């Protein structure tokens, strides 16, 4: 069968690319439904973009690579698309945009755009063999148990990364890149909970509070959640993309609390009050109890000197922890690393050395922060490749 373009992966990037790549597009996916990551994202409401999306919110070996695609298809362009399809949305926090209804609305919207473009979608279809020819590519497929051979001029890698393997994620894009001698930046789980030795925070499981979490590379002011395995929550997921095994992280438990002034004032008005009781007004009581094993939190406020209170506040604002690892690809929202941007055109997403081969979305070494940024990269990179292919047709 002859097609102009074959797109591997019917996720966010692949669906967007198919809607803009012009005539003769075949989009395939091994899953039984398209956009499965879209469906489960944002608690089922899809955090589809972020009002503040820009190059500074992305991690890549080349910090400039994402600029071109992000500038040519912005968050405002996608918001306009959402509104044209009558999908109601709201801002949650920090510029994060969600559907009022269901993430399935975003999938339905993209499928409608796919139909309007005349693209063909094959599900439950996987690659058996791939070869480069003078005219393009010959691809052998297994389509629901039947063998199909497809010839195409353009081939788009939109199969994502390794995160959430239970949904079928694999390193297929990296394997194909290696087949064509495209370099792949080292991959690792990102936007992932961090773990500690068993039982380290068992008594705190379920406790959440706002913190500032940082290391030598980055810092984030968001919520942290203690779990039976370690720590999670937005601040932890964000910093995990900048953390490496064996490194310390610093936790400020009181980022927005003038605690020293509060303790001094309470000491003046009620010196008989217990220090740990007063601290429980500012921090979760279970956390105060946990910290009492390593900090002097007993005794009356009236017995605490300014020096002691200052030292206590300093300790609470700079608690150093060394995670033993992360929960890995099993729970990671995205994959850090991927096909090296040095091998790709930032304008078209086409490989410099392989005509007609494109890579988009999570398969590429561009990783966004938590909060809709990775979806925006999918929309922007998919649009960039699609438009480049349409112009080439």
N, C-alpha and C positions, 0 to 999 in steps of 0.2 A: 504494500500500500504506500502511496506517495503523499507526503505532507511537506509543506514549506518549513514548518517548525515543530519540533517535539520538545515538550516541557516535561521534565521529570519532577513530580511532586505537586500535588494539588492542595498545598497549604496556602498561607497568606501571600507569599511572594509569587508562587506559581500561578495562583488564580488571578492576581493583579497583572502579571505579565501576559497571560493568555488573553485578557480583555483588551490589550493594547498592541499586540504583536501583528495585527493585520490578518489577512486571509490564510487559510491552510494550516491552522494550528491544531495539534493534538496534544492534550494534557492528560497525563496518566498518573495513577497513584496505586500503591499496593493495598491501601485500605479499602474498606467497603463504603466509606463516606468521605467527601472532601472536607477540608478545613477542620480536622478533629482538634487541633490545638486551639483554634479559634473558639470552638464550641465549649471547651473546658476552661478557657481563660477568664480571669476576673470573677471567679465564683459563678460562672455561667452567664455573666453580663458583658464580657469582653472589654477590657481596657484598651480600646482600639487605637488611641494615640495620646499625645500629651501636648498641651498648649505651649509648653516651653521647649519642644524638641528642637535641637540644634547640634552641630558637630561636637560641642563640649560634653554632650551626654553620651558619647560613644567611646568605646575602647578599641584600639586597633594599633598594629605596629606602625601604621601610617595615619596619624591623627587628622590628616587633611583629606584622605580618600573619600570619606562620606559626604563632603561638602557639596559636590556637584549634584549628586542625586537628590540630596535633601533640599537643595535650593530649587530644583526644577519640579519636584512634587512635594509640597509642604503639608504640614498638619492641616492647614486651612483648606487645601485642595481636597483632602480626604473628608474633612468635616462637611464640605460642600456636597460631596458625593453622598454621604450619609443623609444629609437633609433633603437632597433631591429624591431620595428613596423613602422619605417620610419616617425615618427612624428617629425616635425621640432619644435624647441623650442628656447626661448631666456631668458636671465636674464634681469629683469626689474630694480629693485633696491634692495639693501640689501639682495642679494642672492635669491630673489624670481624668480622662474622659471615658465614661461607661454608657452602655445602652440602658435606657430606663427599663426596657423589656428583657430580651434574651439575646445572647451571643449568636443564636441561630439566625437572627435578623441580618447580621453582617454576612454570614455565609450565604443566605438567600439573596442578598444584594449582589454579592460577587458572582453568584451563579447566573443571575439575571444579566449582569454585564457580560458574562461569558457567552450567554445565548445571543445577545445583541451583536456580539462580535463574530458570531458564526463559528466559534471554536467547538471542537469535539472533546468530550471528556470520557475517558475509559477508567473505570475503577477496578479494584482487585486485579491489577495488572502489574507485573514485575519484569525487570530486565534479566534476560538470560545471556545475551552477548551483545557487544557493541564494537563496531569497527569504523574507522575513518576511511572514506573513499575520496576520489577526485571530486565528485559532485557534492559531497557532504558526509552523511553518516548512514550506515546500515545497522539497524537495531533489531535484535530478535527478542520478542516479548512472550511472556506467558500470560495470556488473558483469560482468567478464570478457567485455567486448565487447558486452554487451546493455544497452539503456537501461532504467532503472528509475526511477520517480518515487515518492518517499517523503514522506508528510506526518507530522509529529510535533509534539508539544506542547513538548518540551524538546530542546535541542541542546547537546551537550557538546563542547568543543574539547579534545582530548587527543592532539593530533598532534605534541607535542614541539617541539623547537627546530630549529636548523640544523646541529647537530653530526653528523658522520659522514654526509655526503651520499651516499656510495657505497651506503648502506643505504636510500636513498630519502628522507632528511630534507629537508624544505623549510620555507619560512616560511609555510605555509598558515594556521596559527592566527593569525598576525599579519595576514595579508591579510583574513581573515574579521573579525577585530577591527576593522580599519580600515573595513570595509564597514558596520559598525554604530557607527562613531565612538567606539570604545574606544581610549584612548591606549595606545601601546606604548613601554616604556622601551627605550632604545638597546641593541641586542644586540651581543655580541662572543663570540669563542671563550673558553671557560673550561676549567680542568683540562686544560691543553694544554702541550706542551713549548715551550721558548723557544729562539729561534734567534740565531745570531751570524754575522758575515761568514764566507764560505766558507773553510774551513781553520783557523778560529780554534782549535778544539780537536781537530783531526784526529788528533794524536798521542796524545790521551787517550780516543778512542772506546772505549767498553766499560768504562772505569774507574768504579767506584761507591764511595761512602763516606758515612758519616753526617755531616750538616752541620746548622747552623742557618741558614736562609735567611730574609731579612727585608727589608722596606722600611718606609716611614713609616706604612703602614697595618696590617701584620700580620707575623707571624713564625712559622716552623714548624721543628720539630726532627725531621727524617726523612732518608731517603737521597736523595742526588743522583747522577745518572748522566750522564756525559759521552757525547755522541753525535757522529756525523760532521756533524750540523747545528747542534749547540749543547749544551743541557743538558735533562735530563728527570729522571724519578724522582719519588717522592711529594712531596718538599719543593718541587720546581719546579712540579709540577702544582697543588699547593695555592696557592702564591704567585701563580701566573699569574692567578688570579681577582682578585687585588688589584693587579696590575701594569698600567701603561699605557705606550704607546710613548714612547720617549725617556727613561724613568726608570731610575735606577740600582737595583741590588739589592745587598745586602751578604751575603757568604758567610763564615760562621765555619767553617773547615775542621777545627777542633779543639774542638767544643762541650763534649765530656766528657773532654778530655785535659788533665791538669795538666802541660802541656808544659814550661813554664819550670822547674819543680822537677825534672822528669826530665832536662832538659839540664844543669842545674847539677850534679845528682848524677852524671851520666855524665862530666862534665868533671872532677869531683873524682876519680873512680875510674879513668878511662881518657882522659886529656887528649889522647892521640895519635890517638884515633878521629876519623874525618872527620865533619864536621857533617852532610853530606848522607846519609851512611850511617846515622847515628843517627836522622835525621828519617824515613828509610824504615822504621824500626821502628814509627812512629806514623801515617804516611801512605803511600798507594800509591807505589811507587818511580817509576812513570811520572809521577805528579803532581809529585813532588819534582823530577824532571828538568825538567819543564815550567816549574815555578816558578823554577828556577835562572836563567832568562833575565831575570827582573826582580827577584830577591832575592839577596842575598849568601849563598849556601849552600855555598860552597867553603871549604876550610881546615880545620884541626884544631880540635876543641872547646877544647883548652887555650889556643888563641889568641883565643877569643871572650870579650869583656868582658861583665859583667852588663848593661851598657847595650845592647850589640849583641844579646844574646839576648832582652832584653825587647822591643826594637824588632822583632825577627823574629817573636816570638810575637804581638805586636800586629798585624803585617801578616797573619799566617796566620788570625787570628781576625776580621779585618775587610777581606776582599778585595772590592773594589767592581767590579762588572761592569755594563755597559749592553747588554742584549740589543737586537738590531736588529729583532726581531719575534717572532712565534710561528708554529707550524706550521698555525695556522688551523683552520677547521671540519673539515678533512680528518681530523685526528687528535684534535680536542677531544672530551672525554667528554661535556660538556654545553654549553649556551648560557647565557651571563650575560645578564640582562635579560629582556624579554618583555612580555606584557600587563600593563599597569600595575595594581598592586594597589589603587590608589585607585579603580579602576573596579569592583572586585569586593567582595562580602561575604566577610569572613574566616571566617564561620561556614558559609555554604552554597556559596561559590565562584560564586554567581550574579552576573551583571552588574547594577549598580544601575539602569541606564537601559534595559535590554533584558530584558523578561520572558522567562524560560525559557532564557536563554543562559548557559552555565556554561563556565568555563575551569579546567583542572587540570594538575598535573604541570609538566613543563619548559616548557610554553607560557606559564606565568605568571612574573612577575619575582620568583622565589624560587629561589636556586641554592645547593645544599649543598656542603660540603667533600667532598673525596675520602674514601671509606671507608664507603659504604653510606648516606650521608645523603640523596642524591638519590632513591634508591629509597624511603627512608622518607617523603620528601615526596610521592612518587607514591602510596604506600599511603594516607597521611593525607589528602591533598587529594582523591583519588578516593573515599575513604570518606565524606568530608564532603559532597561533591556528591551522591553516591549516596543517602545518607540523607536529604538535603534534598529530593531529587526524589521518593523514596519517600513522604515525608510529604506532599508536594504532590499526589500522585496521588489 
